[in-house]
């Protein structure tokens, strides 16, 4: 099943270390793949993560839905910070591109396959798709607000942010070894050309 282009899904932010939070994420995705999201309980996730307790789970996540979106708030903050720090001469798309380069640095090569499994869990559940839409909006809004603070007009900021997040999603959906930074740079170049063609 194809992921609708308007739905973002989580690609893990931190490089995978054997710590509790990340073990919980891995365990949850394994269980969602094996037996489905609805049939999986928090207790099962905690147990699969190495015999942890429900209390430990809830110290890291408010509910089992959020396991699939771990770290997205940090992604939004990083994106906004890098856009804000871009050179004053940078165009809106160049500033967004710099933000995507920063996000790319957070992705280890082995996380692409894991991201596909996360996507599958989200697409198969209406509740998760709804949460994904909200998370996508938050990421796009973070980029747009950062651009507006640079003096970019609202409409232009919104379009540049939307195009950037769309490039990010397309990379996550695409096969191959191309890095996010390279893919985003090519996608944004193609979008600039397409925009010019509309004139």
C-alpha positions, 0 to 999 in steps of 0.5 A: 500500500502506498503512503499518501503524500500528505502523511508524514511518518517518523524516521528515528531521530537518534542513531540507534544505541542500546538504551531503553527508549530506543529499545521500546521503539524497536520492540513496538515496531516488531510487535506491530508488524507481527500481530498488528497495532490494535492487538499489541499492548503496552505490557507486551512492548515493555516485555519485548524491550528486555523485560521492562515494566509498563511504568518504564514505558510510560516514563518515556511515552504517553501512549503506544501511538507516540512510540512511532513518532518518537523524536519528531518534536526535536526534528521540528526544533532542529529544522527551525533552528537551522532555518533561522541560522541560515545566511541572510542571503539564503532564499526560502528554499535554500534555508529549508534545504539547509534544515533538511541537510541537518535532518539528514545528518541524524539518519544512519544508513540502516534506518531506511528499512526501519522507516519502511516498517514504521510507515507500514504500521501507520498506514494500516491504522486510521488512528495512527494516520490521523496522528501522522497528519498532525505531526506532519502539520507540526513539522511544516509549521515549524519550518514556516514560522522559522521562515516568517521570522526571517521576514519571508511573507506568510504565503511564500514561507508556507509554500517553501516549508511544504515543498521541503517537507514533501521532499523529505517524505519522498526521500523516505518513500524512495528506494536506493541508497541516496542520502536525504541531503542529496535527494532533497537537493535534487527534489528542491531543484526540480520543484524550482524548475517546475515553479518557473514552468508555471509562469 
